[in-house]
C-alpha cells in the first residue's frame, strides 16, 4: 500500500507535524511504502537550525534527516511555498524533490491512502 502524509502546518505551533511524523514512522516500520509531501507552511518543517527550546518546545524536526533509516526516501516539497516564504532549498534538513503545484494532485492520486492533520 502506498501512503502519503501531507504536512501543511508550520512546526511547533501545534502537534500536527509531530503526530504526522509519528504516524509515518509507524507505517514505515510495518514495511508500508511511505511518502511525505510538504506544502504551504508545512515546508517550515524541513528548515534547519530551528530553536524550539526558546518557545518551550521539544525539537522533533531533526528526525526528518534520518528518514532513510525507515526506508522513507520519497520527500516532496511544494516549489511555490519555498518561493513564497523565501526558503532556499539548500537550508532544508532532508533530501527532497521539489514539485510544482500541478504535480501535487498527480502525486496524491498515485497513493492508496492520504493523511493530513
N, C-alpha and C positions, 0 to 999 in steps of 0.2 A: 504494500500500500504506500502511495506517495502522499506525504503530508506537508503542508505549507503553513508556516507560522508567520503572521503579518504583524510586525512591530510598527505602530503608528503613533506612539506617545513617547515623549522625552523621558529619560531615566530619572528616577528619584522623586518625581512629582507624585507618583503613585506606585503601587506594587505591580502594576500590569506587566512591565518589562521583565521583572524578575520571575513572575509567575509563568509567563510565556516561555522564558528560557528554561525554567524547571520542567515544564511540560515537554519541550522539545528534547531535552536531555533524557527524560524518561522514555519517550518513544524511541529515541535512537538506541537506548540501552537494550531495547527489545527488537533490535535489527529492523526497524522501520526506516524507510527512505525519507529523511527529513531535510527540508529546505527552509531557509529563513529569508523573509523579504522585509526590508526596512523602508518605509515610506513616510512622507510628511515629517513630523517632529521625531519620528522613530529613528531617523538617521543619526540623531544625537547619541543613541545607544552605543554606537561604534566609535565615537570620538575618544581619542587617547587623552591621557593626562587630566582626567576629571578628579575633583576633590570632594567627594560626597561627605566626608567626615566634617567638613566645615558647616554642613547643614544637618548634622546629626544622623546621617545615613551610613549604612554599610556599603562598601564597594562590591558590586557584583559584575559590572560590565567588563572587567578584565577576563572573565570567564569566556567571553566571545573569542579571545585569541587562542583558546585551547579546544575549540570545537572539533578540530581534526582528530582528536583523541577519541571522539564519539562517532567518527565517520560522518560528521556533518560538514560537507565541503561545498554545499550549494548555498552561498550567501549572495543575495541580490540587494542592491541599493538604488533607490529612485534617483535618477540623474537630476531631475528638476528640483528635488528637495535639497540636494547638495548645493546647487546653484543658488536657490532661494535663500538658504541660510549661510552662504559664503563658506562652506566647508570644503577644504581641499582633500581630495581622496587619499593623499599621502598621509593624512593625520588619523586615518581610521586604523583601529587595532586588529582588524581581521581581514584576511584576504577575501575579496568580494568582487562581484561583477556588477557594473552599473547597468541599469535598464531604463529605457525611455518609457514614457507613460503608455504608449500604445501596446508595448510588450507586456505590461503588467497584467492585463486581462488574459492574455495568452498564457502567461505563467500560472495564473490562478486556475485556468481551465485544464492545465496539464496535471493537476493534482487531484487525488481522490477525496481528500479532506483538507479544509482550510480553517485555521483557528486564529482569532484575534480577540483582544480584550479592550 
